[in-house]
Amino acid sequence: MAQTFGPCGQIIVSGAGLAPPTSLTANFGVWSGGLPAFSELAKFGCTQSAGVSSATLTEVVNIAGSGVLSFAAFHTSTATTFNNGKFKIVIDGITVLNETTINASDQDGAACAVGLYASSGANSSGISQEAINFSTSLVISIASDGVGGSKLSYKRYLT
Amino acid sequence: MSSEYVTTKHPGGQTETLLVESKPADLPEPE
């Protein structure tokens, strides 16, 4: 970890573990039918993208400027043979999430990287993945399997 | 359903480009 001194004598510490933005890989989880009505997220202020059927990553939202990403979820599609959906989030030019193996077992569910994850099963549980700031840009891309219409639902605050 | 990119410029200076489903073209007015 590097340590230098600022113009007023303050200690400036930098290191890979402190540099934002933090990877969201560990935040990635999947609903298994726990979110059956993806479109209902609009009632909570989420914005939903158009469906993407391409198997190649397609940019669905691009924000230039600053803000806070408070929710982001990927909807597979209704296809029963869905495989290898992709979900990529880039914040301030740095890739913080790059999932490439979202599969049919997640049908009608969603994969969550930011925001609340809640299980509706018998052993219900929930965890709030913390919101994440972006200073200059936020770019989210998704890919389907070439057949189904995958979508993104997200919520952001601009600052 | 086709899609298109729509860009919104916000009061804070941010621009937000989103892939949305294209709206169907308006039907012509009846004669």
N, CA and C atoms of all chains as a GROMACS GRO file, in nm:
protein
  570
    1MET      N    1   0.085  -0.119   0.000
    1MET     CA    2   0.000   0.000   0.000
    1MET      C    3   0.089   0.125   0.000
    2ALA      N    4   0.063   0.214  -0.093
    2ALA     CA    5   0.145   0.335  -0.105
    2ALA      C    6   0.102   0.439  -0.004
    3GLN      N    7   0.201   0.516   0.045
    3GLN     CA    8   0.170   0.623   0.140
    3GLN      C    9   0.249   0.746   0.101
    4THR      N   10   0.181   0.857   0.077
    4THR     CA   11   0.247   0.982   0.043
    4THR      C   12   0.189   1.092   0.132
    5PHE      N   13   0.246   1.212   0.123
    5PHE     CA   14   0.199   1.323   0.203
    5PHE      C   15   0.139   1.432   0.115
    6GLY      N   16   0.023   1.482   0.154
    6GLY     CA   17  -0.042   1.588   0.079
    6GLY      C   18   0.023   1.722   0.110
    7PRO      N   19  -0.024   1.831   0.043
    7PRO     CA   20   0.037   1.964   0.058
    7PRO      C   21   0.026   2.019   0.200
    8CYS      N   22  -0.068   1.973   0.279
    8CYS     CA   23  -0.084   2.021   0.416
    8CYS      C   24  -0.028   1.920   0.516
    9GLY      N   25   0.048   1.825   0.467
    9GLY     CA   26   0.109   1.728   0.555
    9GLY      C   27   0.022   1.608   0.585
   10GLN      N   28  -0.098   1.605   0.528
   10GLN     CA   29  -0.185   1.490   0.555
   10GLN      C   30  -0.132   1.366   0.484
   11ILE      N   31  -0.157   1.252   0.546
   11ILE     CA   32  -0.113   1.126   0.489
   11ILE      C   33  -0.216   1.080   0.386
   12ILE      N   34  -0.169   1.049   0.267
   12ILE     CA   35  -0.257   0.998   0.162
   12ILE      C   36  -0.220   0.852   0.138
   13VAL      N   37  -0.317   0.766   0.156
   13VAL     CA   38  -0.294   0.623   0.141
   13VAL      C   39  -0.372   0.574   0.020
   14SER      N   40  -0.307   0.496  -0.060
   14SER     CA   41  -0.378   0.438  -0.174
   14SER      C   42  -0.338   0.292  -0.189
   15GLY      N   43  -0.429   0.214  -0.238
   15GLY     CA   44  -0.403   0.073  -0.260
   15GLY      C   45  -0.519   0.012  -0.335
   16ALA      N   46  -0.496  -0.104  -0.395
   16ALA     CA   47  -0.600  -0.165  -0.478
   16ALA      C   48  -0.727  -0.191  -0.401
   17GLY      N   49  -0.713  -0.223  -0.273
   17GLY     CA   50  -0.831  -0.255  -0.194
   17GLY      C   51  -0.914  -0.135  -0.160
   18LEU      N   52  -0.859  -0.016  -0.175
   18LEU     CA   53  -0.932   0.104  -0.139
   18LEU      C   54  -0.986   0.179  -0.260
   19ALA      N   55  -0.932   0.150  -0.376
   19ALA     CA   56  -0.969   0.226  -0.493
   19ALA      C   57  -1.111   0.196  -0.539
   20PRO      N   58  -1.197   0.297  -0.545
   20PRO     CA   59  -1.330   0.274  -0.599
   20PRO      C   60  -1.325   0.273  -0.751
   21PRO      N   61  -1.426   0.222  -0.821
   21PRO     CA   62  -1.540   0.153  -0.762
   21PRO      C   63  -1.508   0.008  -0.728
   22THR      N   64  -1.575  -0.040  -0.627
   22THR     CA   65  -1.555  -0.177  -0.582
   22THR      C   66  -1.624  -0.276  -0.675
   23SER      N   67  -1.561  -0.388  -0.697
   23SER     CA   68  -1.622  -0.492  -0.779
   23SER      C   69  -1.754  -0.538  -0.718
   24LEU      N   70  -1.852  -0.563  -0.804
   24LEU     CA   71  -1.982  -0.609  -0.756
   24LEU      C   72  -1.998  -0.759  -0.772
   25THR      N   73  -1.892  -0.826  -0.811
   25THR     CA   74  -1.903  -0.970  -0.836
   25THR      C   75  -1.960  -1.045  -0.716
   26ALA      N   76  -1.915  -1.007  -0.598
   26ALA     CA   77  -1.961  -1.076  -0.478
   26ALA      C   78  -2.106  -1.040  -0.445
   27ASN      N   79  -2.158  -0.936  -0.507
   27ASN     CA   80  -2.296  -0.895  -0.481
   27ASN      C   81  -2.395  -0.968  -0.570
   28PHE      N   82  -2.342  -1.042  -0.664
   28PHE     CA   83  -2.429  -1.102  -0.765
   28PHE      C   84  -2.504  -1.221  -0.709
   29GLY      N   85  -2.636  -1.218  -0.724
   29GLY     CA   86  -2.718  -1.328  -0.679
   29GLY      C   87  -2.831  -1.350  -0.776
   30VAL      N   88  -2.904  -1.457  -0.759
   30VAL     CA   89  -3.009  -1.491  -0.854
   30VAL      C   90  -3.137  -1.526  -0.781
   31TRP      N   91  -3.246  -1.471  -0.825
   31TRP     CA   92  -3.375  -1.516  -0.779
   31TRP      C   93  -3.409  -1.643  -0.857
   32SER      N   94  -3.469  -1.736  -0.793
   32SER     CA   95  -3.520  -1.853  -0.864
   32SER      C   96  -3.671  -1.851  -0.852
   33GLY      N   97  -3.731  -1.770  -0.932
   33GLY     CA   98  -3.876  -1.756  -0.929
   33GLY      C   99  -3.923  -1.665  -0.818
   34GLY      N  100  -3.829  -1.602  -0.747
   34GLY     CA  101  -3.867  -1.513  -0.638
   34GLY      C  102  -3.913  -1.377  -0.685
   35LEU      N  103  -3.898  -1.350  -0.811
   35LEU     CA  104  -3.941  -1.223  -0.867
   35LEU      C  105  -4.020  -1.252  -0.994
   36PRO      N  106  -4.139  -1.308  -0.980
   36PRO     CA  107  -4.213  -1.355  -1.096
   36PRO      C  108  -4.264  -1.244  -1.186
   37ALA      N  109  -4.283  -1.127  -1.132
   37ALA     CA  110  -4.340  -1.019  -1.212
   37ALA      C  111  -4.237  -0.907  -1.227
   38PHE      N  112  -4.144  -0.930  -1.316
   38PHE     CA  113  -4.036  -0.836  -1.335
   38PHE      C  114  -4.089  -0.697  -1.369
   39SER      N  115  -4.193  -0.692  -1.450
   39SER     CA  116  -4.247  -0.563  -1.493
   39SER      C  117  -4.304  -0.483  -1.376
   40GLU      N  118  -4.336  -0.552  -1.265
   40GLU     CA  119  -4.391  -0.484  -1.148
   40GLU      C  120  -4.288  -0.389  -1.086
   41LEU      N  121  -4.162  -0.408  -1.117
   41LEU     CA  122  -4.059  -0.321  -1.060
   41LEU      C  123  -4.079  -0.176  -1.098
   42ALA      N  124  -4.149  -0.151  -1.207
   42ALA     CA  125  -4.175  -0.013  -1.250
   42ALA      C  126  -4.254   0.062  -1.144
   43LYS      N  127  -4.333  -0.011  -1.066
   43LYS     CA  128  -4.413   0.053  -0.962
   43LYS      C  129  -4.324   0.110  -0.851
   44PHE      N  130  -4.200   0.064  -0.846
   44PHE     CA  131  -4.107   0.110  -0.744
   44PHE      C  132  -4.005   0.207  -0.801
   45GLY      N  133  -4.040   0.265  -0.914
   45GLY     CA  134  -3.955   0.367  -0.972
   45GLY      C  135  -3.841   0.315  -1.057
   46CYS      N  136  -3.843   0.186  -1.087
   46CYS     CA  137  -3.738   0.131  -1.172
   46CYS      C  138  -3.768   0.158  -1.319
   47THR      N  139  -3.662   0.171  -1.394
   47THR     CA  140  -3.673   0.187  -1.539
   47THR      C  141  -3.638   0.055  -1.603
   48GLN      N  142  -3.716   0.014  -1.702
   48GLN     CA  143  -3.692  -0.113  -1.769
   48GLN      C  144  -3.652  -0.089  -1.914
   49SER      N  145  -3.551  -0.160  -1.956
   49SER     CA  146  -3.503  -0.145  -2.093
   49SER      C  147  -3.591  -0.225  -2.188
   50ALA      N  148  -3.567  -0.202  -2.316
   50ALA     CA  149  -3.629  -0.288  -2.416
   50ALA      C  150  -3.564  -0.426  -2.408
   51GLY      N  151  -3.631  -0.524  -2.464
   51GLY     CA  152  -3.576  -0.658  -2.466
   51GLY      C  153  -3.458  -0.668  -2.563
   52VAL      N  154  -3.362  -0.748  -2.524
   52VAL     CA  155  -3.244  -0.774  -2.609
   52VAL      C  156  -3.241  -0.922  -2.640
   53SER      N  157  -3.240  -0.958  -2.766
   53SER     CA  158  -3.236  -1.100  -2.802
   53SER      C  159  -3.098  -1.143  -2.851
   54SER      N  160  -3.012  -1.049  -2.878
   54SER     CA  161  -2.878  -1.082  -2.928
   54SER      C  162  -2.795  -1.153  -2.822
   55ALA      N  163  -2.711  -1.245  -2.865
   55ALA     CA  164  -2.619  -1.313  -2.774
   55ALA      C  165  -2.492  -1.231  -2.752
   56THR      N  166  -2.484  -1.119  -2.822
   56THR     CA  167  -2.370  -1.028  -2.806
   56THR      C  168  -2.409  -0.917  -2.710
   57LEU      N  169  -2.320  -0.881  -2.621
   57LEU     CA  170  -2.349  -0.775  -2.525
   57LEU      C  171  -2.400  -0.650  -2.597
   58THR      N  172  -2.512  -0.600  -2.549
   58THR     CA  173  -2.574  -0.482  -2.607
   58THR      C  174  -2.591  -0.377  -2.498
   59GLU      N  175  -2.545  -0.258  -2.523
   59GLU     CA  176  -2.556  -0.151  -2.425
   59GLU      C  177  -2.702  -0.111  -2.412
   60VAL      N  178  -2.754  -0.113  -2.290
   60VAL     CA  179  -2.895  -0.077  -2.271
   60VAL      C  180  -2.912   0.054  -2.195
   61VAL      N  181  -2.812   0.092  -2.119
   61VAL     CA  182  -2.818   0.225  -2.056
   61VAL      C  183  -2.677   0.281  -2.047
   62ASN      N  184  -2.670   0.410  -2.073
   62ASN     CA  185  -2.540   0.480  -2.069
   62ASN      C  186  -2.565   0.617  -2.011
   63ILE      N  187  -2.513   0.641  -1.892
   63ILE     CA  188  -2.528   0.772  -1.828
   63ILE      C  189  -2.392   0.840  -1.824
   64ALA      N  190  -2.387   0.961  -1.876
   64ALA     CA  191  -2.266   1.043  -1.866
   64ALA      C  192  -2.292   1.147  -1.759
   65GLY      N  193  -2.216   1.141  -1.650
   65GLY     CA  194  -2.238   1.232  -1.538
   65GLY      C  195  -2.233   1.154  -1.408
   66SER      N  196  -2.279   1.218  -1.302
   66SER     CA  197  -2.267   1.156  -1.171
   66SER      C  198  -2.403   1.113  -1.117
   67GLY      N  199  -2.399   1.013  -1.029
   67GLY     CA  200  -2.523   0.966  -0.969
   67GLY      C  201  -2.499   0.847  -0.878
   68VAL      N  202  -2.608   0.784  -0.841
   68VAL     CA  203  -2.605   0.668  -0.753
   68VAL      C  204  -2.690   0.558  -0.816
   69LEU      N  205  -2.631   0.442  -0.835
   69LEU     CA  206  -2.707   0.328  -0.884
   69LEU      C  207  -2.759   0.252  -0.763
   70SER      N  208  -2.891   0.247  -0.749
   70SER     CA  209  -2.947   0.186  -0.629
   70SER      C  210  -3.012   0.051  -0.656
   71PHE      N  211  -3.030   0.017  -0.782
   71PHE     CA  212  -3.088  -0.114  -0.813
   71PHE      C  213  -3.054  -0.151  -0.956
   72ALA      N  214  -3.020  -0.276  -0.978
   72ALA     CA  215  -2.998  -0.326  -1.114
   72ALA      C  216  -3.025  -0.475  -1.115
   73ALA      N  217  -3.114  -0.517  -1.203
   73ALA     CA  218  -3.147  -0.658  -1.212
   73ALA      C  219  -3.164  -0.698  -1.357
   74PHE      N  220  -3.132  -0.821  -1.385
   74PHE     CA  221  -3.136  -0.877  -1.520
   74PHE      C  222  -3.248  -0.980  -1.526
   75HIS      N  223  -3.332  -0.967  -1.627
   75HIS     CA  224  -3.437  -1.066  -1.648
   75HIS      C  225  -3.398  -1.155  -1.764
   76THR      N  226  -3.398  -1.284  -1.744
   76THR     CA  227  -3.350  -1.376  -1.848
   76THR      C  228  -3.438  -1.365  -1.972
   77SER      N  229  -3.553  -1.424  -1.967
   77SER     CA  230  -3.653  -1.425  -2.073
   77SER      C  231  -3.750  -1.534  -2.032
   78THR      N  232  -3.842  -1.565  -2.118
   78THR     CA  233  -3.931  -1.677  -2.089
   78THR      C  234  -3.887  -1.804  -2.160
   79ALA      N  235  -3.773  -1.800  -2.228
   79ALA     CA  236  -3.724  -1.918  -2.299
   79ALA      C  237  -3.683  -2.026  -2.200
   80THR      N  238  -3.713  -2.150  -2.233
   80THR     CA  239  -3.680  -2.260  -2.142
   80THR      C  240  -3.543  -2.319  -2.171
   81THR      N  241  -3.481  -2.275  -2.279
   81THR     CA  242  -3.348  -2.328  -2.313
   81THR      C  243  -3.244  -2.218  -2.304
   82PHE      N  244  -3.273  -2.121  -2.220
   82PHE     CA  245  -3.186  -2.004  -2.210
   82PHE      C  246  -3.052  -2.042  -2.146
   83ASN      N  247  -2.944  -2.000  -2.209
   83ASN     CA  248  -2.812  -2.027  -2.153
   83ASN      C  249  -2.718  -1.910  -2.179
   84ASN      N  250  -2.631  -1.889  -2.083
   84ASN     CA  251  -2.520  -1.795  -2.099
   84ASN      C  252  -2.564  -1.651  -2.126
   85GLY      N  253  -2.668  -1.607  -2.053
   85GLY     CA  254  -2.700  -1.465  -2.057
   85GLY      C  255  -2.587  -1.386  -1.995
   86LYS      N  256  -2.574  -1.264  -2.038
   86LYS     CA  257  -2.463  -1.180  -1.990
   86LYS      C  258  -2.516  -1.052  -1.926
   87PHE      N  259  -2.444  -1.006  -1.824
   87PHE     CA  260  -2.484  -0.889  -1.747
   87PHE      C  261  -2.356  -0.817  -1.706
   88LYS      N  262  -2.337  -0.697  -1.762
   88LYS     CA  263  -2.210  -0.625  -1.740
   88LYS      C  264  -2.238  -0.483  -1.693
   89ILE      N  265  -2.171  -0.443  -1.587
   89ILE     CA  266  -2.184  -0.307  -1.535
   89ILE      C  267  -2.045  -0.243  -1.533
   90VAL      N  268  -2.037  -0.127  -1.594
   90VAL     CA  269  -1.910  -0.051  -1.597
   90VAL      C  270  -1.934   0.084  -1.531
   91ILE      N  271  -1.860   0.113  -1.428
   91ILE     CA  272  -1.873   0.239  -1.354
   91ILE      C  273  -1.743   0.318  -1.366
   92ASP      N  274  -1.757   0.440  -1.413
   92ASP     CA  275  -1.641   0.529  -1.431
   92ASP      C  276  -1.531   0.460  -1.513
   93GLY      N  277  -1.573   0.384  -1.610
   93GLY     CA  278  -1.478   0.318  -1.700
   93GLY      C  279  -1.420   0.188  -1.649
   94ILE      N  280  -1.463   0.145  -1.531
   94ILE     CA  281  -1.409   0.023  -1.472
   94ILE      C  282  -1.519  -0.083  -1.463
   95THR      N  283  -1.492  -0.201  -1.514
   95THR     CA  284  -1.590  -0.309  -1.509
   95THR      C  285  -1.602  -0.361  -1.367
   96VAL      N  286  -1.721  -0.350  -1.310
   96VAL     CA  287  -1.741  -0.395  -1.173
   96VAL      C  288  -1.825  -0.523  -1.168
   97LEU      N  289  -1.886  -0.559  -1.278
   97LEU     CA  290  -1.960  -0.685  -1.285
   97LEU      C  291  -1.956  -0.734  -1.429
   98ASN      N  292  -1.928  -0.862  -1.446
   98ASN     CA  293  -1.923  -0.918  -1.581
   98ASN      C  294  -1.965  -1.064  -1.576
   99GLU      N  295  -2.095  -1.086  -1.557
   99GLU     CA  296  -2.148  -1.223  -1.549
   99GLU      C  297  -2.179  -1.274  -1.690
  100THR      N  298  -2.142  -1.398  -1.717
  100THR     CA  299  -2.159  -1.449  -1.853
  100THR      C  300  -2.229  -1.585  -1.858
  101THR      N  301  -2.279  -1.630  -1.744
  101THR     CA  302  -2.338  -1.765  -1.743
  101THR      C  303  -2.472  -1.767  -1.671
  102ILE      N  304  -2.560  -1.674  -1.707
  102ILE     CA  305  -2.694  -1.673  -1.649
  102ILE      C  306  -2.779  -1.770  -1.731
  103ASN      N  307  -2.842  -1.867  -1.665
  103ASN     CA  308  -2.900  -1.979  -1.737
  103ASN      C  309  -3.051  -1.995  -1.719
  104ALA      N  310  -3.104  -2.098  -1.785
  104ALA     CA  311  -3.248  -2.118  -1.789
  104ALA      C  312  -3.309  -2.144  -1.652
  105SER      N  313  -3.229  -2.192  -1.558
  105SER     CA  314  -3.283  -2.218  -1.425
  105SER      C  315  -3.327  -2.087  -1.360
  106ASP      N  316  -3.285  -1.975  -1.416
  106ASP     CA  317  -3.322  -1.844  -1.363
  106ASP      C  318  -3.443  -1.788  -1.437
  107GLN      N  319  -3.511  -1.873  -1.513
  107GLN     CA  320  -3.624  -1.827  -1.594
  107GLN      C  321  -3.725  -1.752  -1.510
  108ASP      N  322  -3.772  -1.642  -1.564
  108ASP     CA  323  -3.870  -1.557  -1.496
  108ASP      C  324  -3.820  -1.505  -1.362
  109GLY      N  325  -3.696  -1.515  -1.342
  109GLY     CA  326  -3.636  -1.457  -1.223
  109GLY      C  327  -3.547  -1.342  -1.264
  110ALA      N  328  -3.454  -1.309  -1.183
  110ALA     CA  329  -3.363  -1.200  -1.217
  110ALA      C  330  -3.234  -1.220  -1.143
  111ALA      N  331  -3.131  -1.162  -1.195
  111ALA     CA  332  -3.002  -1.166  -1.130
  111ALA      C  333  -2.971  -1.028  -1.078
  112CYS      N  334  -2.946  -1.019  -0.952
  112CYS     CA  335  -2.934  -0.889  -0.888
  112CYS      C  336  -2.790  -0.859  -0.851
  113ALA      N  337  -2.744  -0.740  -0.885
  113ALA     CA  338  -2.611  -0.698  -0.846
  113ALA      C  339  -2.614  -0.582  -0.750
  114VAL      N  340  -2.717  -0.502  -0.759
  114VAL     CA  341  -2.730  -0.384  -0.675
  114VAL      C  342  -2.874  -0.375  -0.628
  115GLY      N  343  -2.894  -0.345  -0.501
  115GLY     CA  344  -3.030  -0.330  -0.452
  115GLY      C  345  -3.073  -0.448  -0.368
  116LEU      N  346  -3.200  -0.455  -0.342
  116LEU     CA  347  -3.252  -0.554  -0.248
  116LEU      C  348  -3.268  -0.691  -0.311
  117TYR      N  349  -3.218  -0.790  -0.242
  117TYR     CA  350  -3.244  -0.928  -0.280
  117TYR      C  351  -3.337  -0.985  -0.174
  118ALA      N  352  -3.447  -1.044  -0.217
  118ALA     CA  353  -3.540  -1.102  -0.121
  118ALA      C  354  -3.587  -1.238  -0.170
  119SER      N  355  -3.592  -1.332  -0.082
  119SER     CA  356  -3.641  -1.465  -0.115
  119SER      C  357  -3.784  -1.478  -0.068
  120SER      N  358  -3.867  -1.540  -0.152
  120SER     CA  359  -4.006  -1.559  -0.113
  120SER      C  360  -4.031  -1.703  -0.070
  121GLY      N  361  -3.926  -1.779  -0.054
  121GLY     CA  362  -3.941  -1.919  -0.017
  121GLY      C  363  -3.984  -1.937   0.128
  122ALA      N  364  -3.993  -2.062   0.168
  122ALA     CA  365  -4.038  -2.092   0.304
  122ALA      C  366  -3.945  -2.029   0.408
  123ASN      N  367  -3.819  -2.028   0.378
  123ASN     CA  368  -3.721  -1.967   0.468
  123ASN      C  369  -3.685  -1.829   0.414
  124SER      N  370  -3.782  -1.741   0.417
  124SER     CA  371  -3.765  -1.610   0.355
  124SER      C  372  -3.650  -1.534   0.417
  125SER      N  373  -3.579  -1.464   0.331
  125SER     CA  374  -3.468  -1.384   0.379
  125SER      C  375  -3.447  -1.269   0.282
  126GLY      N  376  -3.374  -1.172   0.325
  126GLY     CA  377  -3.346  -1.061   0.236
  126GLY      C  378  -3.216  -0.995   0.273
  127ILE      N  379  -3.153  -0.934   0.174
  127ILE     CA  380  -3.031  -0.859   0.200
  127ILE      C  381  -3.029  -0.742   0.104
  128SER      N  382  -2.987  -0.628   0.152
  128SER     CA  383  -2.979  -0.511   0.066
  128SER      C  384  -2.836  -0.492   0.019
  129GLN      N  385  -2.815  -0.517  -0.111
  129GLN     CA  386  -2.684  -0.487  -0.169
  129GLN      C  387  -2.674  -0.336  -0.177
  130GLU      N  388  -2.569  -0.281  -0.125
  130GLU     CA  389  -2.562  -0.136  -0.112
  130GLU      C  390  -2.558  -0.065  -0.247
  131ALA      N  391  -2.614   0.053  -0.247
  131ALA     CA  392  -2.609   0.136  -0.366
  131ALA      C  393  -2.464   0.173  -0.395
  132ILE      N  394  -2.437   0.209  -0.519
  132ILE     CA  395  -2.299   0.241  -0.555
  132ILE      C  396  -2.296   0.372  -0.634
  133ASN      N  397  -2.200   0.456  -0.601
  133ASN     CA  398  -2.187   0.585  -0.668
  133ASN      C  399  -2.117   0.570  -0.802
  134PHE      N  400  -2.150   0.659  -0.893
  134PHE     CA  401  -2.068   0.675  -1.013
  134PHE      C  402  -2.041   0.824  -1.030
  135SER      N  403  -1.918   0.855  -1.066
  135SER     CA  404  -1.875   0.995  -1.072
  135SER      C  405  -1.885   1.053  -1.211
  136THR      N  406  -1.849   0.972  -1.311
  136THR     CA  407  -1.846   1.025  -1.447
  136THR      C  408  -1.931   0.946  -1.545
  137SER      N  409  -1.952   0.818  -1.518
  137SER     CA  410  -2.029   0.740  -1.615
  137SER      C  411  -2.080   0.609  -1.556
  138LEU      N  412  -2.190   0.564  -1.611
  138LEU     CA  413  -2.246   0.433  -1.578
  138LEU      C  414  -2.293   0.370  -1.709
  139VAL      N  415  -2.242   0.251  -1.738
  139VAL     CA  416  -2.282   0.182  -1.860
  139VAL      C  417  -2.320   0.039  -1.823
  140ILE      N  418  -2.440  -0.002  -1.862
  140ILE     CA  419  -2.486  -0.139  -1.835
  140ILE      C  420  -2.520  -0.205  -1.968
  141SER      N  421  -2.466  -0.325  -1.986
  141SER     CA  422  -2.491  -0.401  -2.108
  141SER      C  423  -2.544  -0.539  -2.070
  142ILE      N  424  -2.630  -0.592  -2.156
  142ILE     CA  425  -2.682  -0.726  -2.133
  142ILE      C  426  -2.680  -0.803  -2.264
  143ALA      N  427  -2.686  -0.934  -2.255
  143ALA     CA  428  -2.700  -1.018  -2.374
  143ALA      C  429  -2.791  -1.134  -2.341
  144SER      N  430  -2.868  -1.172  -2.439
  144SER     CA  431  -2.955  -1.288  -2.424
  144SER      C  432  -2.885  -1.409  -2.486
  145ASP      N  433  -2.961  -1.506  -2.528
  145ASP     CA  434  -2.904  -1.627  -2.587
  145ASP      C  435  -2.924  -1.630  -2.738
  146GLY      N  436  -2.965  -1.519  -2.794
  146GLY     CA  437  -2.992  -1.515  -2.937
  146GLY      C  438  -3.137  -1.544  -2.967
  147VAL      N  439  -3.216  -1.578  -2.867
  147VAL     CA  440  -3.358  -1.610  -2.888
  147VAL      C  441  -3.446  -1.526  -2.796
  148GLY      N  442  -3.429  -1.544  -2.667
  148GLY     CA  443  -3.517  -1.478  -2.570
  148GLY      C  444  -3.491  -1.331  -2.559
  149GLY      N  445  -3.588  -1.258  -2.507
  149GLY     CA  446  -3.576  -1.114  -2.492
  149GLY      C  447  -3.538  -1.075  -2.351
  150SER      N  448  -3.411  -1.072  -2.321
  150SER     CA  449  -3.365  -1.035  -2.187
  150SER      C  450  -3.380  -0.885  -2.166
  151LYS      N  451  -3.400  -0.846  -2.041
  151LYS     CA  452  -3.421  -0.704  -2.011
  151LYS      C  453  -3.342  -0.666  -1.886
  152LEU      N  454  -3.321  -0.536  -1.875
  152LEU     CA  455  -3.261  -0.478  -1.755
  152LEU      C  456  -3.366  -0.394  -1.685
  153SER      N  457  -3.369  -0.403  -1.552
  153SER     CA  458  -3.446  -0.308  -1.472
  153SER      C  459  -3.347  -0.240  -1.379
  154TYR      N  460  -3.352  -0.108  -1.372
  154TYR     CA  461  -3.256  -0.037  -1.287
  154TYR      C  462  -3.319   0.087  -1.227
  155LYS      N  463  -3.255   0.133  -1.122
  155LYS     CA  464  -3.299   0.257  -1.059
  155LYS      C  465  -3.175   0.337  -1.023
  156ARG      N  466  -3.179   0.464  -1.052
  156ARG     CA  467  -3.063   0.549  -1.024
  156ARG      C  468  -3.110   0.685  -0.976
  157TYR      N  469  -3.022   0.750  -0.898
  157TYR     CA  470  -3.041   0.889  -0.860
  157TYR      C  471  -2.927   0.967  -0.922
  158LEU      N  472  -2.958   1.080  -0.980
  158LEU     CA  473  -2.854   1.164  -1.037
  158LEU      C  474  -2.810   1.266  -0.933
  159THR      N  475  -2.681   1.292  -0.927
  159THR     CA  476  -2.630   1.384  -0.823
  159THR      C  477  -2.545   1.494  -0.887
  160MET      N  478  -4.063  -0.702  -3.159
  160MET     CA  479  -4.072  -0.559  -3.127
  160MET      C  480  -3.934  -0.497  -3.146
  161SER      N  481  -3.928  -0.390  -3.223
  161SER     CA  482  -3.800  -0.324  -3.246
  161SER      C  483  -3.768  -0.229  -3.131
  162SER      N  484  -3.647  -0.186  -3.127
  162SER     CA  485  -3.604  -0.098  -3.018
  162SER      C  486  -3.520   0.016  -3.074
  163GLU      N  487  -3.504   0.117  -2.992
  163GLU     CA  488  -3.426   0.233  -3.034
  163GLU      C  489  -3.366   0.298  -2.910
  164TYR      N  490  -3.262   0.376  -2.932
  164TYR     CA  491  -3.200   0.448  -2.821
  164TYR      C  492  -3.264   0.586  -2.807
  165VAL      N  493  -3.295   0.621  -2.682
  165VAL     CA  494  -3.350   0.753  -2.653
  165VAL      C  495  -3.258   0.820  -2.551
  166THR      N  496  -3.216   0.941  -2.582
  166THR     CA  497  -3.125   1.014  -2.493
  166THR      C  498  -3.198   1.130  -2.426
  167THR      N  499  -3.182   1.136  -2.295
  167THR     CA  500  -3.242   1.244  -2.216
  167THR      C  501  -3.132   1.326  -2.154
  168LYS      N  502  -3.141   1.458  -2.167
  168LYS     CA  503  -3.046   1.546  -2.101
  168LYS      C  504  -3.112   1.599  -1.975
  169HIS      N  505  -3.049   1.573  -1.860
  169HIS     CA  506  -3.108   1.610  -1.732
  169HIS      C  507  -3.061   1.748  -1.687
  170PRO      N  508  -3.140   1.812  -1.599
  170PRO     CA  509  -3.104   1.948  -1.554
  170PRO      C  510  -2.965   1.956  -1.490
  171GLY      N  511  -2.920   1.848  -1.429
  171GLY     CA  512  -2.789   1.850  -1.366
  171GLY      C  513  -2.674   1.836  -1.463
  172GLY      N  514  -2.706   1.823  -1.592
  172GLY     CA  515  -2.602   1.813  -1.694
  172GLY      C  516  -2.576   1.670  -1.739
  173GLN      N  517  -2.633   1.574  -1.668
  173GLN     CA  518  -2.611   1.434  -1.707
  173GLN      C  519  -2.692   1.403  -1.835
  174THR      N  520  -2.638   1.314  -1.913
  174THR     CA  521  -2.715   1.260  -2.025
  174THR      C  522  -2.736   1.112  -2.001
  175GLU      N  523  -2.855   1.064  -2.031
  175GLU     CA  524  -2.890   0.924  -2.006
  175GLU      C  525  -2.947   0.866  -2.136
  176THR      N  526  -2.881   0.766  -2.187
  176THR     CA  527  -2.926   0.701  -2.309
  176THR      C  528  -2.976   0.562  -2.274
  177LEU      N  529  -3.098   0.535  -2.313
  177LEU     CA  530  -3.164   0.409  -2.276
  177LEU      C  531  -3.219   0.340  -2.400
  178LEU      N  532  -3.203   0.209  -2.405
  178LEU     CA  533  -3.263   0.130  -2.512
  178LEU      C  534  -3.408   0.102  -2.477
  179VAL      N  535  -3.498   0.152  -2.558
  179VAL     CA  536  -3.642   0.136  -2.530
  179VAL      C  537  -3.710   0.070  -2.649
  180GLU      N  538  -3.826   0.016  -2.623
  180GLU     CA  539  -3.904  -0.042  -2.732
  180GLU      C  540  -3.961   0.070  -2.818
  181SER      N  541  -3.951   0.052  -2.947
  181SER     CA  542  -3.999   0.155  -3.039
  181SER      C  543  -4.150   0.162  -3.034
  182LYS      N  544  -4.199   0.285  -3.038
  182LYS     CA  545  -4.344   0.302  -3.043
  182LYS      C  546  -4.390   0.278  -3.187
  183PRO      N  547  -4.506   0.214  -3.203
  183PRO     CA  548  -4.556   0.194  -3.339
  183PRO      C  549  -4.585   0.328  -3.404
  184ALA      N  550  -4.562   0.333  -3.534
  184ALA     CA  551  -4.589   0.458  -3.607
  184ALA      C  552  -4.736   0.493  -3.598
  185ASP      N  553  -4.764   0.622  -3.591
  185ASP     CA  554  -4.903   0.668  -3.586
  185ASP      C  555  -4.977   0.625  -3.712
  186LEU      N  556  -5.099   0.580  -3.690
  186LEU     CA  557  -5.181   0.545  -3.806
  186LEU      C  558  -5.224   0.674  -3.878
  187PRO      N  559  -5.234   0.668  -4.010
  187PRO     CA  560  -5.280   0.788  -4.082
  187PRO      C  561  -5.423   0.822  -4.046
  188GLU      N  562  -5.450   0.949  -4.047
  188GLU     CA  563  -5.587   0.994  -4.020
  188GLU      C  564  -5.680   0.937  -4.126
  189PRO      N  565  -5.800   0.892  -4.087
  189PRO     CA  566  -5.896   0.843  -4.188
  189PRO      C  567  -5.937   0.956  -4.282
  190GLU      N  568  -5.956   0.920  -4.409
  190GLU     CA  569  -5.995   1.020  -4.510
  190GLU      C  570  -6.132   1.076  -4.478
   0.00000   0.00000   0.00000
